[in-house]
Amino acid sequence: MEDLKKKLQEEIAALEYELRNELPKEILKARAHGDLSENAEYHAAKERQGYVNARLGHLQARLREFSMIDLSKIPRDRVGLGSQVTVLDVGKDEEQTYNLVTSEEADVANGKISTSSPIGRGLLGKRVGDTVKIQIPGGVREMEILKLTTMHDL
């Protein structure tokens, strides 16, 4: 969780620098070229400024949300944020291990799924031995929870 906060803070700092230092210079330089209605550099800089402002707002909101997470309220005996869960995909008769992470950390190819993804939502709050049916874009998957390690155990 601390790594994610640090990563967000670094991106926020870089975007704030760009917004306060680099973009104003680009806009001034583009204005010096004359007619703004047909000035592609000016329009590109203004568009980038809008994007940076929006991204900055989103990142600051996410950082505030992470700061409010009370780690003591994350369950010790059920699936939650930071859990590593081994499941048996009943339909495929195949075991898979997932790490439940925030949407910023999700990396499906490496088994890191977001708690807001269909599988992540379906597993939240479940215990070892529970069987869940999860609606995914390809249909319904039935999974039995075989093993659970919470963030408190790691």
C-alpha positions in Angstrom: 0.0 0.0 0.0 2.9 2.4 0.8 4.5 1.6 -2.5 1.3 2.6 -4.3 1.0 5.8 -2.3 4.6 6.7 -3.2 4.0 6.0 -6.9 0.9 8.2 -6.9 2.7 11.0 -5.1 5.6 10.8 -7.6 3.2 11.0 -10.6 1.3 13.9 -8.9 4.6 15.8 -8.4 5.6 15.3 -12.1 2.2 16.4 -13.4 2.2 19.5 -11.1 5.6 20.4 -12.4 4.5 20.1 -16.0 1.3 22.1 -15.3 3.1 24.9 -13.5 6.3 25.1 -15.4 6.4 23.4 -18.8 2.9 24.0 -20.2 2.8 27.7 -19.5 6.1 28.1 -21.4 4.7 26.0 -24.3 1.5 28.1 -24.4 3.5 31.4 -24.4 5.8 30.2 -27.2 2.8 29.0 -29.2 1.0 32.4 -28.7 4.0 34.2 -30.1 3.4 32.4 -33.4 0.3 34.6 -34.0 -3.2 33.6 -35.0 -4.5 31.2 -32.3 -7.4 29.9 -34.4 -5.1 27.9 -36.7 -2.2 27.4 -34.3 -1.8 23.6 -33.8 0.9 24.0 -31.1 -1.3 26.3 -29.0 -4.3 23.9 -29.3 -2.1 20.9 -28.5 -0.7 22.6 -25.4 -4.1 23.7 -24.2 -5.4 20.1 -24.8 -2.5 18.7 -22.8 -3.2 21.2 -20.0 -6.8 20.0 -19.8 -5.7 16.4 -19.7 -3.0 17.0 -17.0 -5.6 18.9 -14.9 -8.0 16.0 -15.1 -5.4 13.3 -14.4 -4.1 15.4 -11.5 -7.6 15.6 -10.0 -8.1 11.9 -10.4 -4.8 11.0 -8.8 -5.3 13.3 -5.8 -8.7 11.8 -5.2 -7.3 8.2 -5.3 -4.5 9.3 -2.9 -7.1 10.6 -0.5 -9.1 7.4 -0.8 -6.0 5.3 0.0 -5.2 7.5 3.0 -8.6 6.7 4.5 -8.3 2.9 4.2 -8.2 1.4 7.7 -5.9 -1.6 7.4 -7.2 -3.0 10.7 -10.7 -3.4 9.2 -9.4 -5.6 6.4 -10.6 -9.1 7.4 -8.1 -11.7 8.7 -10.2 -14.8 7.8 -11.9 -13.8 4.6 -10.8 -12.5 1.1 -10.0 -8.8 1.1 -7.7 -6.2 -0.4 -4.1 -7.6 -0.3 -5.2 -11.3 -0.1 -3.7 -14.1 -2.1 -6.3 -16.6 -3.0 -5.9 -20.0 -4.6 -9.1 -21.2 -6.3 -10.2 -24.3 -8.2 -12.0 -23.3 -11.4 -14.6 -26.1 -11.3 -15.4 -25.9 -15.0 -11.8 -26.3 -16.1 -10.7 -28.4 -13.1 -7.7 -26.1 -12.8 -6.2 -24.2 -9.9 -5.4 -20.5 -10.2 -3.9 -18.1 -7.7 -4.9 -14.5 -7.6 -3.6 -11.5 -5.6 -6.3 -8.9 -4.9 -5.0 -5.4 -5.5 -6.2 -1.9 -6.3 -7.2 -1.1 -9.9 -3.9 0.8 -10.3 -1.8 -2.3 -9.4 -3.9 -4.8 -11.5 -1.8 -7.0 -13.8 -3.9 -9.9 -14.9 -1.1 -11.6 -16.7 0.8 -11.9 -13.4 -2.3 -12.9 -11.4 -2.9 -9.5 -9.9 -6.6 -8.7 -10.2 -8.5 -5.7 -9.0 -11.0 -5.9 -6.1 -13.4 -4.1 -8.5 -13.0 -6.7 -11.3 -15.8 -9.3 -11.7 -13.6 -12.1 -10.2 -12.3 -9.8 -7.5 -15.8 -8.7 -6.4 -17.0 -12.3 -6.5 -14.2 -13.4 -4.1 -14.4 -10.6 -1.6 -15.6 -11.6 1.8 -15.5 -15.4 1.1 -13.6 -18.0 3.1 -11.7 -21.2 2.4 -14.1 -23.9 1.4 -16.7 -21.4 -0.1 -17.8 -22.0 -3.7 -18.8 -19.0 -5.7 -20.4 -18.4 -9.1 -19.0 -15.4 -10.9 -20.4 -13.8 -13.9 -17.7 -12.8 -16.3 -17.8 -11.6 -19.9 -17.4 -15.2 -21.2 -20.1 -16.7 -19.0 -20.4 -18.0 -15.5 -17.4 -19.5 -13.7 -17.7 -21.6 -10.6 -14.7 -21.4 -8.2 -14.0 -23.1 -4.9 -11.6 -21.3 -2.6 -8.8 -23.7 -1.6 -6.3 -21.5 0.1 -6.3 -17.9 1.5 -3.4 -15.7 2.7 -4.5 -12.3 3.8 -2.3 -9.1 3.8 -2.0 -9.6 7.6 -0.3 -13.0 7.1 2.2 -11.8 4.5 
